[in-house]
Amino acid sequence: MCAAAEGLFAEHGPDAVTMRQLAQTLGVSPMTPYRYFADKDAILAAVRTAAFTRFAEAIEAALAAPGDPVARSRHAGQAYVAFALGQPQAYRLMFDLTQPTEKAYPELTAAVVRARRTMTVHVEAMIAAGQMSGDAELIGHLFWTILHGSLMLQLSGKLSPSIDPEKLRMTAISALSRGLALAAD
């Protein structure tokens, strides 16, 4: 049911999806989704929880790879990009959507916190190793901004055809890394 809902939400937008439409897509009675979820908001929360969990798992696996903190940070960035490009529907539901009732779903809140944690843990490791200095949360959000912004432009087809998205990301991350090193001096 969640997989079907994810596809419908991504294709039509959350406002256009109904419980009846979900039931029709699944080939079940209109009341069947209500056996599992109170309403559309609950299904959306479950879909987003699953997406944030898969996202966090992918980045955590990359962070657990062997190597120094810089290499693990690079792996985490690659996992972030791979997730967004490999699962664009889930990525958009995670970050493109404001769900006002998010706090009403503890599993969703926990998955969001877990995913957000992956944005700073690699920076903390680089700071602890003396490879960087500064506010880990702020720096993690700077890297996240670069990845997310470039990916959203890429996924929406807004980048100039002459721009290689991967080169754009690497150039921006390199410039930020050099800037942070200069600022630390």
Backbone bond lengths (Angstrom), bond angles and torsions (degrees), N, CA, C in turn:
res aa  C-N    CA-C-N  psi(-1)  N-CA   C-N-CA  omega(-1)  CA-C   N-CA-C  phi
1 M - - - 1.443 - - 1.540 110.29 -
2 C 1.338 115.74 -40.49 1.469 118.96 -179.35 1.525 111.08 -66.87
3 A 1.322 117.02 -38.01 1.467 119.56 179.19 1.528 110.30 -64.12
4 A 1.315 116.43 -43.40 1.463 119.87 178.00 1.525 110.42 -64.32
5 A 1.315 116.79 -41.38 1.463 120.74 179.53 1.527 110.24 -64.01
6 E 1.334 117.37 -42.12 1.464 119.83 178.96 1.524 111.05 -58.25
7 G 1.321 116.68 -44.02 1.460 120.59 177.89 1.516 112.62 -63.37
8 L 1.315 116.76 -43.49 1.467 120.48 179.51 1.526 111.50 -65.60
9 F 1.327 116.16 -44.85 1.465 119.82 179.23 1.525 110.78 -60.33
10 A 1.327 115.27 -43.39 1.465 119.12 -178.39 1.527 111.61 -68.85
11 E 1.315 116.20 -38.49 1.466 120.16 -177.19 1.526 113.10 -75.04
12 H 1.333 116.40 -40.34 1.461 119.88 -172.60 1.528 114.09 -112.60
13 G 1.328 116.59 -11.52 1.462 119.82 -174.93 1.512 109.85 87.40
14 P 1.317 117.52 145.99 1.469 120.66 -176.26 1.523 114.43 -57.91
15 D 1.309 118.48 -34.28 1.456 120.07 -178.67 1.521 112.84 -68.90
16 A 1.318 117.03 -25.29 1.462 120.68 -176.40 1.531 113.35 -89.88
17 V 1.316 117.41 -8.84 1.468 120.65 -177.16 1.525 109.71 -91.78
18 T 1.317 114.65 134.80 1.466 120.44 177.56 1.523 109.21 -120.40
19 M 1.326 115.50 162.26 1.470 120.23 176.19 1.530 109.58 -62.95
20 R 1.314 116.17 -37.15 1.462 120.35 179.05 1.531 110.40 -63.90
21 Q 1.325 116.32 -42.68 1.462 120.65 179.33 1.530 110.34 -63.85
22 L 1.323 117.02 -39.63 1.460 120.87 177.74 1.528 110.14 -62.95
23 A 1.321 116.76 -44.91 1.468 120.90 178.39 1.521 110.58 -60.90
24 Q 1.324 116.80 -42.60 1.467 120.87 179.56 1.527 110.49 -62.98
25 T 1.312 117.06 -42.56 1.468 121.24 179.11 1.524 110.56 -60.91
26 L 1.323 116.08 -39.10 1.461 120.74 -178.90 1.524 113.08 -82.23
27 G 1.329 116.93 -12.57 1.460 120.65 -178.54 1.523 112.95 72.78
28 V 1.338 115.71 34.69 1.459 121.00 179.30 1.528 109.25 -121.06
29 S 1.318 115.15 174.21 1.461 118.40 -179.85 1.532 109.58 -68.17
30 P 1.334 116.65 155.01 1.462 120.11 -179.10 1.532 114.29 -59.67
31 M 1.302 117.79 -21.72 1.468 121.07 -178.68 1.531 112.60 -88.64
32 T 1.310 118.25 -15.00 1.469 120.78 -175.78 1.528 113.46 -57.36
33 P 1.332 121.03 -45.97 1.475 118.84 179.44 1.528 113.08 -57.67
34 Y 1.335 116.54 -29.42 1.466 120.33 -179.01 1.534 112.23 -71.28
35 R 1.312 117.19 -16.24 1.462 119.74 175.20 1.520 111.39 -69.77
36 Y 1.327 115.70 -24.84 1.467 120.86 -174.66 1.528 113.26 -110.11
37 F 1.316 116.33 -26.66 1.463 121.27 -176.32 1.525 109.49 -137.80
38 A 1.323 115.54 141.87 1.467 119.95 -179.40 1.521 111.92 -65.41
39 D 1.337 115.58 -37.37 1.455 119.63 -177.19 1.530 109.59 -165.42
40 K 1.307 115.08 -177.46 1.460 121.17 -178.63 1.527 111.58 -61.16
41 D 1.302 117.45 -37.31 1.460 121.92 179.26 1.531 110.42 -60.41
42 A 1.316 117.29 -39.99 1.462 121.57 179.35 1.533 111.17 -66.85
43 I 1.315 116.31 -38.55 1.471 119.28 176.78 1.523 109.45 -65.88
44 L 1.301 116.90 -44.52 1.460 120.86 179.11 1.529 110.17 -59.48
45 A 1.325 117.25 -42.14 1.464 120.82 177.97 1.528 110.76 -62.54
46 A 1.321 117.42 -41.16 1.471 120.79 179.29 1.526 111.06 -65.53
47 V 1.317 116.79 -41.80 1.465 121.29 179.05 1.529 109.95 -63.88
48 R 1.313 116.47 -44.88 1.465 120.28 -180.00 1.528 111.27 -67.47
49 T 1.331 117.59 -37.60 1.462 120.98 176.67 1.521 110.22 -59.72
50 A 1.311 116.61 -46.98 1.469 120.67 179.44 1.530 111.09 -61.73
51 A 1.323 116.90 -40.81 1.465 120.28 -179.70 1.529 111.18 -66.39
52 F 1.333 117.75 -47.11 1.465 120.49 178.25 1.526 111.08 -61.32
53 T 1.325 117.16 -36.13 1.462 121.01 178.88 1.524 110.89 -66.58
54 R 1.331 117.34 -46.70 1.475 120.19 177.84 1.523 110.52 -60.80
55 F 1.318 116.40 -41.98 1.453 122.72 179.07 1.529 110.32 -59.65
56 A 1.329 117.07 -51.76 1.468 121.26 -179.61 1.523 110.84 -61.27
57 E 1.326 117.19 -42.19 1.464 120.43 179.47 1.529 111.42 -60.67
58 A 1.315 117.09 -41.28 1.465 120.78 179.95 1.526 111.14 -64.06
59 I 1.314 116.37 -43.67 1.467 119.55 -178.74 1.525 110.52 -72.64
60 E 1.326 118.14 -39.53 1.462 120.97 177.33 1.525 111.21 -61.23
61 A 1.319 117.10 -39.82 1.472 120.20 177.59 1.523 110.30 -62.98
62 A 1.324 116.79 -40.60 1.471 120.37 178.87 1.530 110.38 -66.47
63 L 1.309 117.49 -38.40 1.462 121.14 179.62 1.520 112.15 -69.28
64 A 1.326 117.27 -22.71 1.461 121.73 179.82 1.529 112.51 -85.04
65 A 1.317 116.88 -6.89 1.468 120.72 -179.92 1.528 109.92 -64.58
66 P 1.326 116.49 153.00 1.457 118.68 178.41 1.531 111.42 -66.00
67 G 1.315 115.05 155.80 1.453 120.29 177.61 1.515 110.92 132.23
68 D 1.301 114.67 171.76 1.463 119.40 178.78 1.527 109.08 -76.47
69 P 1.329 117.57 170.72 1.465 119.88 -177.18 1.532 114.13 -57.51
70 V 1.321 118.18 -35.28 1.464 120.09 179.14 1.528 110.00 -66.51
71 A 1.316 116.92 -43.40 1.475 120.17 178.99 1.525 110.45 -64.26
72 R 1.328 117.32 -42.05 1.469 119.72 179.09 1.521 111.05 -65.83
73 S 1.325 116.90 -36.35 1.461 120.57 176.15 1.528 110.18 -63.11
74 R 1.320 116.33 -42.92 1.469 121.06 178.11 1.536 110.17 -61.75
75 H 1.337 116.38 -42.37 1.472 120.19 178.05 1.533 111.01 -62.33
76 A 1.337 115.59 -39.57 1.472 119.43 179.07 1.525 110.11 -63.34
77 G 1.330 116.65 -42.31 1.470 120.01 177.68 1.515 111.72 -62.06
78 Q 1.323 116.06 -40.68 1.467 120.28 178.64 1.523 110.73 -65.53
79 A 1.327 116.76 -39.08 1.468 120.19 178.05 1.527 110.81 -66.04
80 Y 1.318 116.35 -37.78 1.466 121.41 177.71 1.528 109.59 -59.90
81 V 1.325 116.04 -50.41 1.465 121.15 -178.96 1.529 110.19 -63.15
82 A 1.325 116.61 -44.66 1.473 120.38 -179.31 1.523 110.88 -60.37
83 F 1.323 117.09 -40.92 1.459 119.44 178.53 1.523 110.58 -63.16
84 A 1.332 116.40 -49.96 1.472 120.30 -177.00 1.520 111.93 -60.26
85 L 1.327 116.72 -42.07 1.465 120.03 -178.34 1.525 111.89 -78.56
86 G 1.332 116.61 -30.71 1.464 120.48 -179.24 1.522 113.56 -82.01
87 Q 1.330 116.38 -26.22 1.462 121.65 -178.53 1.534 109.66 -133.30
88 P 1.324 116.93 59.60 1.473 118.97 -174.09 1.526 114.12 -61.42
89 Q 1.332 117.61 -31.57 1.467 119.17 178.89 1.526 110.04 -64.66
90 A 1.321 115.88 -46.84 1.464 120.26 179.66 1.527 109.96 -64.21
91 Y 1.319 117.14 -42.29 1.459 121.64 -179.05 1.527 110.85 -59.90
92 R 1.307 116.05 -43.50 1.469 119.44 179.50 1.530 111.43 -66.44
93 L 1.317 116.77 -40.15 1.466 119.10 178.22 1.531 111.47 -64.77
94 M 1.332 115.96 -32.14 1.463 119.82 179.75 1.523 111.36 -69.73
95 F 1.335 116.16 -47.19 1.454 119.95 -167.76 1.525 115.35 -112.51
96 D 1.291 117.29 -16.64 1.463 120.79 -176.39 1.520 111.96 -93.04
97 L 1.302 116.95 -3.63 1.453 121.59 -168.83 1.520 110.18 -122.61
98 T 1.285 115.74 135.33 1.458 121.01 171.12 1.519 107.12 -105.10
99 Q 1.306 114.83 119.42 1.465 119.79 178.79 1.534 106.48 -109.09
100 P 1.330 117.24 102.03 1.468 120.75 -174.01 1.528 114.33 -55.55
101 T 1.314 116.79 -25.80 1.461 120.82 -176.69 1.527 112.59 -94.91
102 E 1.324 117.30 13.63 1.464 121.66 -174.19 1.537 112.46 -49.11
103 K 1.302 117.57 -43.49 1.476 121.13 -176.95 1.525 112.73 -67.97
104 A 1.313 117.47 -13.78 1.466 121.07 177.39 1.526 111.80 -76.62
105 Y 1.317 116.90 -7.52 1.458 121.96 -177.26 1.531 109.12 -120.28
106 P 1.345 117.49 95.72 1.466 121.25 -175.35 1.535 113.73 -57.14
107 E 1.328 117.34 -36.29 1.465 119.45 179.62 1.531 110.90 -65.70
108 L 1.314 116.31 -38.67 1.460 120.65 177.57 1.528 110.10 -66.21
109 T 1.312 116.35 -46.12 1.465 120.12 178.98 1.525 110.51 -57.96
110 A 1.324 117.47 -45.11 1.469 121.38 179.64 1.525 111.38 -63.91
111 A 1.324 117.26 -40.17 1.473 120.43 179.75 1.522 111.01 -66.61
112 V 1.322 117.36 -37.87 1.466 121.34 177.82 1.526 109.86 -65.40
113 V 1.321 116.74 -44.76 1.467 120.73 179.33 1.525 110.01 -62.17
114 R 1.324 117.08 -43.61 1.466 121.40 178.97 1.522 110.63 -61.08
115 A 1.313 117.23 -45.62 1.470 120.68 179.63 1.527 110.59 -64.42
116 R 1.309 117.04 -42.60 1.464 120.66 179.46 1.527 110.43 -62.22
117 R 1.301 117.63 -35.98 1.472 122.20 179.82 1.523 110.58 -60.50
118 T 1.320 117.43 -33.97 1.474 119.67 -179.84 1.527 111.55 -66.46
119 M 1.326 117.14 -16.26 1.468 120.39 -179.05 1.527 112.36 -79.17
120 T 1.342 117.45 -15.57 1.468 119.08 -177.33 1.522 113.92 -120.91
121 V 1.304 118.56 -23.39 1.467 120.12 -173.91 1.529 111.65 -59.38
122 H 1.305 118.41 -36.10 1.472 120.69 179.51 1.526 110.73 -70.03
123 V 1.312 117.88 -33.14 1.465 121.27 177.39 1.528 109.42 -69.46
124 E 1.318 116.79 -41.15 1.460 120.38 177.19 1.522 110.76 -58.23
125 A 1.333 117.07 -40.14 1.466 120.71 179.02 1.532 111.14 -65.62
126 M 1.330 117.10 -39.88 1.468 119.48 178.58 1.531 110.72 -67.74
127 I 1.319 117.42 -37.45 1.465 120.91 177.53 1.530 109.77 -65.70
128 A 1.333 117.09 -44.98 1.463 121.50 179.87 1.533 111.35 -61.90
129 A 1.331 117.19 -31.59 1.472 121.68 179.81 1.525 112.04 -84.83
130 G 1.322 116.92 -0.70 1.458 120.42 179.91 1.519 113.85 76.66
131 Q 1.333 117.09 16.39 1.466 121.51 -178.56 1.523 112.37 -91.29
132 M 1.326 115.90 -6.19 1.455 121.33 -177.88 1.523 106.46 -162.84
133 S 1.300 116.45 157.32 1.461 119.28 173.50 1.520 108.71 -138.58
134 G 1.320 115.15 156.88 1.455 120.02 179.18 1.509 111.58 131.27
135 D 1.296 115.62 -169.20 1.461 124.60 -179.28 1.529 108.62 -81.94
136 A 1.327 116.80 108.56 1.467 121.56 -175.10 1.524 112.65 -57.41
137 E 1.320 116.79 -40.18 1.471 119.23 -178.71 1.525 110.95 -66.83
138 L 1.309 117.05 -44.13 1.461 120.43 178.87 1.526 111.05 -64.49
139 I 1.318 116.70 -45.53 1.469 120.14 -179.78 1.523 110.34 -64.24
140 G 1.330 116.99 -42.61 1.470 120.16 177.32 1.513 111.36 -58.62
141 H 1.323 117.01 -40.84 1.465 120.88 178.29 1.530 111.30 -68.54
142 L 1.333 117.51 -32.17 1.471 119.25 175.52 1.533 110.61 -63.69
143 F 1.336 116.58 -46.52 1.467 119.66 177.84 1.529 110.42 -62.64
144 W 1.320 116.15 -42.66 1.463 121.83 179.56 1.523 110.11 -60.24
145 T 1.325 117.44 -42.12 1.462 121.97 179.20 1.519 111.01 -59.01
146 I 1.318 116.03 -42.99 1.470 119.84 179.38 1.523 110.43 -63.72
147 L 1.322 116.57 -49.35 1.469 119.56 -178.64 1.525 110.88 -62.75
148 H 1.316 116.03 -50.98 1.467 119.78 -176.31 1.526 111.74 -63.59
149 G 1.315 116.65 -46.81 1.467 119.74 -178.83 1.513 112.56 -60.57
150 S 1.320 115.96 -46.00 1.470 118.86 -178.90 1.527 110.85 -67.63
151 L 1.337 116.63 -37.74 1.468 119.28 179.04 1.520 112.01 -67.66
152 M 1.317 117.94 -41.65 1.461 119.91 178.82 1.527 110.72 -63.92
153 L 1.326 116.98 -39.73 1.471 119.68 175.93 1.521 110.62 -63.55
154 Q 1.321 116.79 -41.22 1.461 121.06 179.20 1.530 110.82 -66.36
155 L 1.328 117.33 -48.83 1.463 120.69 -177.51 1.525 112.49 -63.74
156 S 1.323 116.75 -31.00 1.458 119.86 -179.66 1.527 112.55 -90.37
157 G 1.344 117.12 1.58 1.464 120.85 178.12 1.517 113.73 70.58
158 K 1.320 117.49 25.80 1.471 120.79 -176.19 1.530 114.08 -92.87
159 L 1.326 117.72 -10.51 1.461 119.22 178.46 1.524 109.99 -74.22
160 S 1.304 116.27 146.70 1.458 121.14 175.30 1.526 108.48 -58.77
161 P 1.324 118.23 142.15 1.463 120.58 179.02 1.539 112.70 -59.22
162 S 1.314 117.18 -21.91 1.466 119.85 -179.10 1.529 112.46 -84.29
163 I 1.327 118.01 -4.85 1.468 121.69 -178.76 1.523 110.27 -97.29
164 D 1.325 115.38 124.20 1.465 121.88 173.47 1.533 106.95 -82.08
165 P 1.331 118.18 115.82 1.462 120.39 -175.53 1.529 113.34 -57.35
166 E 1.308 116.65 -39.54 1.466 119.51 -179.24 1.527 110.36 -67.70
167 K 1.316 116.59 -40.77 1.467 120.01 177.73 1.527 110.17 -64.75
168 L 1.318 117.12 -39.34 1.458 121.49 176.91 1.529 110.20 -58.17
169 R 1.352 116.58 -49.10 1.463 120.85 -179.51 1.528 111.07 -61.49
170 M 1.324 116.32 -46.40 1.464 119.74 -176.83 1.529 111.39 -66.45
171 T 1.307 117.43 -37.96 1.464 120.82 178.59 1.523 110.50 -66.18
172 A 1.319 117.22 -43.70 1.462 121.08 179.91 1.531 111.05 -65.75
173 I 1.331 117.52 -43.02 1.462 121.05 179.13 1.524 110.65 -65.74
174 S 1.316 116.28 -40.96 1.464 120.30 177.48 1.526 111.00 -62.59
175 A 1.317 116.64 -44.54 1.468 120.83 179.20 1.540 110.08 -62.98
176 L 1.317 117.30 -42.79 1.450 120.31 178.16 1.522 110.50 -63.55
177 S 1.313 117.36 -44.33 1.472 121.27 -179.50 1.530 110.69 -61.44
178 R 1.331 117.01 -44.45 1.469 120.01 177.38 1.523 110.68 -63.61
179 G 1.313 116.89 -42.15 1.454 121.02 178.67 1.517 112.49 -61.88
180 L 1.328 115.88 -40.15 1.469 119.38 178.60 1.525 110.84 -66.21
181 A 1.333 116.82 -37.53 1.474 120.29 178.67 1.527 109.97 -66.17
182 L 1.337 117.56 -41.21 1.454 120.92 178.13 1.519 111.04 -65.59
183 A 1.321 115.69 -40.89 1.469 119.84 -179.06 1.528 111.17 -65.99
184 A 1.329 116.06 -28.05 1.470 120.41 -178.06 1.526 110.92 -76.16
185 D 1.326 117.92 -20.83 1.475 121.18 -177.44 1.504 112.84 -71.05
